[in-house]
Amino acid sequence: MYKTLKLGLLVMVMLVVTVLSACSTKSEPAAQPVVVGSGESGEADKPLTKVKIQLKWVPQAQFAGIYAAKEKGFFADEGIDAEIIPGGPDIVIEQQVVNGAADVGITGVDSLLVSRDNGLPLVSLAQISQKSSYRLIAKKSLGITDPAQMKGKKVSTWFGSQQFQVLAFMEKNGLDPKKDIELVKQGFTMDQFFNDQVDVATATIYNEYHVVLESGTKESDLDVFNIEDAGVGMLEDTLIAKKDWVDSNRELAVKVTRAILKGWNYAIDNQNETVDIVMSNVTEGSSTREHQVTMLEEIAKLIRPEGFTEQQVGSFVDESFTRTADIALNYGLIKKAANLDEALEKSIYEEAVIDMTK
């Protein structure tokens, strides 16, 4: 099973490498200015620089800070005309950034490390989420109150590169994920869990967990295991760009990063208003305002956890990155130890937060 998973991931990466090889090896020039209206002042039109931002998934509160940055004018304040591009199940974020379809994107740190391990020149500009969102959930009626009781059970999780936190959790708790559990591919819904097709399911705290609660299940009816608390959480959403784009457009990279971090702080401090902004971008009928309210509440705790200041939003916590890279290496997600000094463009974040009121 694991050879099949790794082969699938390799095929995806080879596709991205193919796209990269077709691209020019020269540094890309800065995006062309876009002229906007002069407004009531009658002053000369001010040019804005076009920047394309590729989301990891469809419009939802997971990206509230980016939508807030556009709606509240934080991009425009930096001289940027931001185009936000929705993601989806068939969109490879790294491919979009590498081939120039997007200037920056949101992806998982594990995916960034895999891409770099395979030669793609991608770097992180800021770390958006600071904690793992993963939970393992089981119906209380099954009596799984301790991870050891998952032995012999069907455990579902997402595949690709998304299963490794779950595997690390099993090993941390003395279980061999190849022998002691039956690992099942989890779909994009929680139907397997609802229909008792699995004993333990994976849920993000900002989405699937609340889908279960919204179905009528009470928290008291669940046993919940926190991957982060177990010490094996992997970092998730991170802001990436192509290295040569950053080198050629350094000031622009700083401005984009600063606008997004401002957007996230605004979204966290003004959640009701921001949910309205998100809902104006959500595909009609695909979600409810109530669900997006809950999503933003939970996402906020991951992005600006307790003890974090506004200027720490987007920061790189070395311990968390080292843990993520170690798990990726231990499970063969990457073939060689990650060079985090090269993978993280810390100076972009540092310059962006020098003056968050700029």
Backbone torsions as a table, in degrees:
resi	resn	phi	psi	omega
1	MET	NA	-42.9	-175.5
2	TYR	-71.1	-33.1	175.5
3	LYS	-62.8	-38.4	179.6
4	THR	-64.8	-42.3	-179.5
5	LEU	-63.1	-46.8	-178.3
6	LYS	-65.7	-35.4	177.5
7	LEU	-63.4	-41.6	179.3
8	GLY	-62.1	-42.5	179.5
9	LEU	-65.0	-38.8	179.8
10	LEU	-63.7	-40.2	178.8
11	VAL	-60.5	-42.1	-180.0
12	MET	-62.6	-43.8	-177.9
13	VAL	-67.1	-38.4	178.9
14	MET	-62.5	-34.5	177.2
15	LEU	-62.4	-42.8	-179.8
16	VAL	-66.2	-41.2	179.3
17	VAL	-61.0	-38.9	178.4
18	THR	-61.2	-43.6	178.6
19	VAL	-62.9	-41.6	-179.3
20	LEU	-61.7	-41.2	-177.1
21	SER	-65.4	-23.1	179.7
22	ALA	-83.2	-11.4	-177.5
23	CYS	-86.9	160.7	176.5
24	SER	-65.3	143.4	178.2
25	THR	-85.3	-5.3	-179.7
26	LYS	-80.6	154.2	176.7
27	SER	-63.9	143.2	-177.0
28	GLU	-83.9	138.2	179.2
29	PRO	-70.6	159.7	177.7
30	ALA	-59.5	147.9	179.4
31	ALA	-60.3	151.3	-177.4
32	GLN	-76.2	144.2	-179.8
33	PRO	-63.9	148.6	174.5
34	VAL	-116.7	128.7	-177.2
35	VAL	-88.8	131.7	178.1
36	VAL	-115.6	164.0	-177.0
37	GLY	-64.0	157.7	-176.5
38	SER	-87.0	-9.1	177.4
39	GLY	71.7	-158.4	-175.2
40	GLU	-76.0	-18.5	-174.4
41	SER	-68.6	-24.9	-179.1
42	GLY	76.7	4.8	-179.6
43	GLU	-73.9	167.0	-179.9
44	ALA	-60.3	145.8	179.3
45	ASP	-59.1	141.7	-179.1
46	LYS	-104.7	125.9	-178.9
47	PRO	-76.0	138.7	173.7
48	LEU	-113.5	146.3	178.8
49	THR	-91.1	127.1	-178.6
50	LYS	-73.2	129.8	175.0
51	VAL	-133.9	128.9	179.8
52	LYS	-100.1	129.1	-177.3
53	ILE	-117.3	117.5	-177.8
54	GLN	-94.1	120.4	178.0
55	LEU	-80.5	157.4	-179.9
56	LYS	-75.9	-26.7	-175.9
57	TRP	-150.2	-172.6	-178.2
58	VAL	-67.0	163.0	-179.7
59	PRO	-56.9	124.9	176.8
60	GLN	-166.7	176.5	-174.3
61	ALA	-67.2	-10.9	173.1
62	GLN	-58.0	-23.6	-178.6
63	PHE	-118.7	25.3	-174.2
64	ALA	-56.5	-37.4	-177.7
65	GLY	-64.1	-34.1	179.4
66	ILE	-71.9	-42.3	177.6
67	TYR	-66.2	-37.4	178.5
68	ALA	-65.6	-38.8	179.8
69	ALA	-61.9	-35.9	178.4
70	LYS	-75.2	-47.4	-176.1
71	GLU	-65.7	-37.9	-176.2
72	LYS	-88.6	1.6	173.7
73	GLY	84.6	14.4	-178.6
74	PHE	-69.7	-35.4	174.4
75	PHE	-66.0	-46.9	-179.2
76	ALA	-60.8	-37.9	177.7
77	ASP	-59.8	-27.9	179.6
78	GLU	-92.9	5.6	-179.5
79	GLY	79.3	27.8	-174.9
80	ILE	-117.9	134.4	169.5
81	ASP	-101.6	100.3	-173.1
82	ALA	-89.6	129.1	171.5
83	GLU	-107.6	117.9	-178.2
84	ILE	-96.0	120.4	-175.4
85	ILE	-106.4	118.3	179.2
86	PRO	-63.8	151.6	174.2
87	GLY	-97.3	-167.8	-179.2
88	GLY	177.6	176.1	-175.2
89	PRO	-64.1	-22.7	-177.6
90	ASP	-104.8	8.6	-177.2
91	ILE	-104.2	123.0	176.5
92	VAL	-96.0	111.5	-173.7
93	ILE	-58.1	-46.0	-178.5
94	GLU	-59.8	-37.9	178.5
95	GLN	-63.8	-43.0	179.9
96	GLN	-59.6	-41.2	-178.1
97	VAL	-75.6	-41.8	-178.5
98	VAL	-64.0	-40.6	-176.0
99	ASN	-89.0	4.6	174.9
100	GLY	85.7	4.0	175.9
101	ALA	-67.5	-23.0	175.0
102	ALA	-139.2	149.7	178.0
103	ASP	-85.6	-40.4	176.7
104	VAL	-135.0	161.4	-179.4
105	GLY	-150.9	167.3	175.0
106	ILE	-110.5	124.2	177.5
107	THR	-143.8	176.7	176.1
108	GLY	-83.0	150.5	179.3
109	VAL	-62.0	-36.2	178.1
110	ASP	-60.8	-42.3	178.8
111	SER	-65.7	-37.3	176.6
112	LEU	-61.7	-45.3	-178.6
113	LEU	-65.4	-39.5	177.3
114	VAL	-62.7	-45.4	-179.6
115	SER	-60.7	-45.1	179.0
116	ARG	-66.2	-38.2	179.4
117	ASP	-61.3	-25.9	179.7
118	ASN	-101.1	15.9	170.2
119	GLY	93.6	4.4	179.8
120	LEU	-81.5	128.9	-174.3
121	PRO	-82.7	65.5	-179.8
122	LEU	-108.8	146.4	-179.8
123	VAL	-135.9	158.7	175.6
124	SER	-95.4	134.4	178.4
125	LEU	-95.5	-27.4	-179.9
126	ALA	-163.9	146.4	178.4
127	GLN	-97.9	108.6	-173.0
128	ILE	-73.4	-55.8	179.6
129	SER	-95.7	138.2	-174.9
130	GLN	-103.4	-11.5	-177.8
131	LYS	-137.3	157.1	175.2
132	SER	-69.4	140.9	178.1
133	SER	-94.0	-1.9	-170.8
134	TYR	-76.3	138.3	169.8
135	ARG	-132.4	149.2	168.7
136	LEU	-106.4	129.7	-175.7
137	ILE	-124.5	145.9	177.0
138	ALA	-141.7	148.0	176.6
139	LYS	-69.7	133.5	-176.0
140	LYS	-57.8	-26.9	-179.8
141	SER	-62.1	-20.0	179.7
142	LEU	-80.9	-16.1	177.7
143	GLY	72.4	27.5	178.4
144	ILE	-91.1	86.6	-177.5
145	THR	-100.2	-7.2	-179.2
146	ASP	-139.2	142.4	-179.8
147	PRO	-54.2	-32.3	-179.7
148	ALA	-60.3	-25.2	-179.1
149	GLN	-79.3	0.2	174.2
150	MET	-80.5	-8.2	-179.9
151	LYS	-59.7	129.4	-179.6
152	GLY	82.4	3.2	-176.9
153	LYS	-98.7	160.7	172.8
154	LYS	-86.5	121.7	-178.4
155	VAL	-119.8	123.6	-178.9
156	SER	-105.2	144.6	174.2
157	THR	-156.3	169.6	177.9
158	TRP	-78.8	146.0	-179.2
159	PHE	-98.1	-154.3	-172.4
160	GLY	82.0	-113.8	173.7
161	SER	-117.4	16.2	-170.9
162	GLN	-98.5	-1.7	-175.6
163	GLN	-90.8	-8.8	-167.2
164	PHE	-72.7	-27.7	174.9
165	GLN	-64.0	-39.2	-179.9
166	VAL	-67.3	-42.6	179.2
167	LEU	-63.3	-42.3	178.8
168	ALA	-64.1	-37.0	177.7
169	PHE	-61.6	-42.4	179.9
170	MET	-62.1	-48.8	-179.2
171	GLU	-63.0	-39.1	179.2
172	LYS	-59.8	-28.7	-177.9
173	ASN	-104.0	22.0	171.7
174	GLY	79.9	15.5	179.9
175	LEU	-107.2	138.5	174.2
176	ASP	-88.1	110.2	-175.8
177	PRO	-64.1	-15.4	178.5
178	LYS	-87.3	-22.5	-174.3
179	LYS	-119.9	-36.1	-169.5
180	ASP	-88.8	-16.1	178.1
181	ILE	-131.7	161.9	171.4
182	GLU	-104.7	107.2	-177.6
183	LEU	-82.4	125.8	-175.3
184	VAL	-118.1	136.7	177.0
185	LYS	-68.3	127.7	-178.4
186	GLN	-97.1	137.5	178.7
187	GLY	-81.5	-169.7	-178.7
188	PHE	-87.2	-1.8	175.0
189	THR	-115.8	176.5	177.7
190	MET	-103.7	22.4	-176.2
191	ASP	-60.4	-38.5	179.7
192	GLN	-59.7	-39.3	179.7
193	PHE	-70.0	-46.4	-179.5
194	PHE	-61.0	-38.0	-174.5
195	ASN	-91.4	10.9	177.7
196	ASP	60.2	30.2	176.2
197	GLN	-81.6	-17.3	175.3
198	VAL	-133.6	158.1	179.2
199	ASP	-91.4	-37.2	-178.3
200	VAL	-130.0	133.9	-179.9
201	ALA	-123.8	157.9	175.2
202	THR	-94.2	140.5	178.5
203	ALA	-145.9	136.8	169.8
204	THR	-79.6	145.9	-175.9
205	ILE	-68.3	-21.6	-177.4
206	TYR	-94.5	-8.3	-175.9
207	ASN	-133.7	-82.3	-171.1
208	GLU	-60.9	-36.5	179.5
209	TYR	-57.9	-42.3	-179.0
210	HIS	-79.9	-22.7	170.6
211	VAL	-60.9	-41.5	178.2
212	VAL	-64.3	-44.3	179.8
213	LEU	-66.7	-37.6	-179.8
214	GLU	-68.5	-16.9	178.3
215	SER	-77.8	-8.9	-178.8
216	GLY	113.4	-8.8	176.4
217	THR	-71.8	136.4	179.3
218	LYS	-92.3	152.1	177.0
219	GLU	-58.1	-34.2	-180.0
220	SER	-68.3	-12.8	178.8
221	ASP	-91.2	2.0	-175.0
222	LEU	-121.6	147.7	164.0
223	ASP	-104.2	126.7	-172.7
224	VAL	-122.1	133.4	-179.6
225	PHE	-119.8	123.3	-174.7
226	ASN	-92.4	116.9	-178.1
227	ILE	-63.7	-40.6	-179.6
228	GLU	-62.8	-45.6	-179.5
229	ASP	-63.8	-25.1	178.7
230	ALA	-77.4	-8.6	177.5
231	GLY	83.9	14.9	-178.8
232	VAL	-125.3	21.4	179.3
233	GLY	-71.0	139.7	175.6
234	MET	-105.5	142.2	178.8
235	LEU	-64.9	146.5	-176.2
236	GLU	-113.7	-112.0	-168.5
237	ASP	-56.5	125.7	178.1
238	THR	-137.9	150.2	-178.3
239	LEU	-92.4	119.6	-175.1
240	ILE	-118.8	159.0	174.4
241	ALA	-152.9	164.3	176.4
242	LYS	-77.2	136.1	-173.9
243	LYS	-56.2	-46.0	-177.4
244	ASP	-70.5	-27.1	174.3
245	TRP	-65.5	-41.8	178.3
246	VAL	-63.1	-44.9	-178.8
247	ASP	-63.1	-36.0	-178.1
248	SER	-84.9	-18.6	-174.9
249	ASN	-133.7	46.6	-172.0
250	ARG	-58.6	-47.7	-178.9
251	GLU	-62.4	-39.1	178.7
252	LEU	-66.1	-39.9	178.3
253	ALA	-60.9	-40.9	177.7
254	VAL	-63.3	-43.2	-178.1
255	LYS	-66.1	-42.8	177.3
256	VAL	-60.4	-47.3	-179.5
257	THR	-60.8	-45.0	-178.8
258	ARG	-62.8	-42.4	-179.8
259	ALA	-62.9	-41.4	-179.6
260	ILE	-67.4	-40.8	179.0
261	LEU	-66.6	-38.5	174.4
262	LYS	-61.7	-42.0	179.9
263	GLY	-60.6	-40.6	-180.0
264	TRP	-68.8	-40.6	177.3
265	ASN	-64.0	-38.4	177.5
266	TYR	-65.3	-44.3	-178.5
267	ALA	-61.5	-40.8	-179.2
268	ILE	-68.2	-36.4	-177.4
269	ASP	-85.2	-16.3	-176.5
270	ASN	-134.2	64.8	-168.9
271	GLN	-70.5	-39.8	-179.6
272	ASN	-62.5	-46.6	178.8
273	GLU	-62.8	-41.5	-177.0
274	THR	-67.3	-35.3	176.7
275	VAL	-61.8	-37.1	175.8
276	ASP	-60.4	-41.2	178.4
277	ILE	-63.6	-44.8	179.2
278	VAL	-61.0	-45.2	-177.3
279	MET	-63.2	-27.0	178.1
280	SER	-72.9	-12.4	179.1
281	ASN	-109.4	-16.3	-179.9
282	VAL	-69.9	139.1	176.2
283	THR	-60.3	128.6	-174.9
284	GLU	-55.3	129.6	177.7
285	GLY	84.4	-4.0	-176.9
286	SER	-86.5	-16.9	-179.5
287	SER	-158.5	170.0	177.8
288	THR	-113.5	158.6	177.7
289	ARG	-62.6	-38.5	-179.8
290	GLU	-58.8	-43.2	-179.6
291	HIS	-66.5	-39.4	-179.9
292	GLN	-69.2	-33.2	175.7
293	VAL	-60.4	-48.7	-179.7
294	THR	-64.2	-41.4	179.7
295	MET	-59.0	-45.8	-178.8
296	LEU	-66.4	-38.8	177.7
297	GLU	-57.5	-43.5	-177.5
298	GLU	-76.9	-40.1	178.2
299	ILE	-60.6	-39.3	-179.5
300	ALA	-58.0	-36.5	-179.5
301	LYS	-70.6	-25.4	178.8
302	LEU	-83.4	-32.1	-175.0
303	ILE	-87.9	-40.2	175.7
304	ARG	-127.5	74.4	-177.1
305	PRO	-66.1	167.8	-178.4
306	GLU	-54.2	131.7	-179.5
307	GLY	96.1	-14.4	178.4
308	PHE	-82.2	138.9	172.4
309	THR	-92.3	172.2	177.9
310	GLU	-59.3	-39.4	-177.7
311	GLN	-73.5	-13.0	177.3
312	GLN	-88.4	-10.7	175.8
313	VAL	-61.8	127.4	-178.8
314	GLY	91.3	0.0	-175.0
315	SER	-76.3	162.2	-179.9
316	PHE	-102.5	113.7	177.2
317	VAL	-95.9	111.4	-172.6
318	ASP	-55.8	-43.2	-178.2
319	GLU	-58.6	-42.1	-179.0
320	SER	-67.5	-39.6	179.6
321	PHE	-69.3	-39.6	178.7
322	THR	-62.5	-43.1	178.0
323	ARG	-61.7	-44.7	179.9
324	THR	-61.8	-45.1	-179.5
325	ALA	-66.4	-37.3	179.8
326	ASP	-65.5	-42.2	178.5
327	ILE	-64.0	-42.3	179.0
328	ALA	-60.7	-39.5	179.9
329	LEU	-72.9	-43.4	-177.5
330	ASN	-61.3	-32.3	-178.0
331	TYR	-99.3	9.7	175.4
332	GLY	76.0	13.0	176.7
333	LEU	-65.1	-36.6	172.7
334	ILE	-121.8	151.4	-174.0
335	LYS	-89.5	-25.1	180.0
336	LYS	-134.4	156.0	-177.9
337	ALA	-56.4	135.2	-178.3
338	ALA	-70.3	138.2	174.1
339	ASN	-91.5	91.6	-174.8
340	LEU	-69.8	-26.1	177.7
341	ASP	-61.6	-35.4	179.6
342	GLU	-87.0	-27.7	-176.4
343	ALA	-76.2	-26.1	-175.0
344	LEU	-109.6	117.5	176.7
345	GLU	-86.8	71.3	-173.9
346	LYS	-60.8	-31.8	-177.2
347	SER	-66.3	-28.1	177.1
348	ILE	-64.5	-49.3	177.3
349	TYR	-59.8	-45.1	-177.2
350	GLU	-61.0	-42.3	177.9
351	GLU	-67.8	-35.8	-177.6
352	ALA	-65.3	-32.0	-175.5
353	VAL	-100.0	2.5	177.3
354	ILE	-55.1	-42.5	178.3
355	ASP	-139.2	89.0	-177.9
356	MET	-69.6	-10.8	179.4
357	THR	-95.2	1.7	-177.6
358	LYS	-60.6	NA	NA
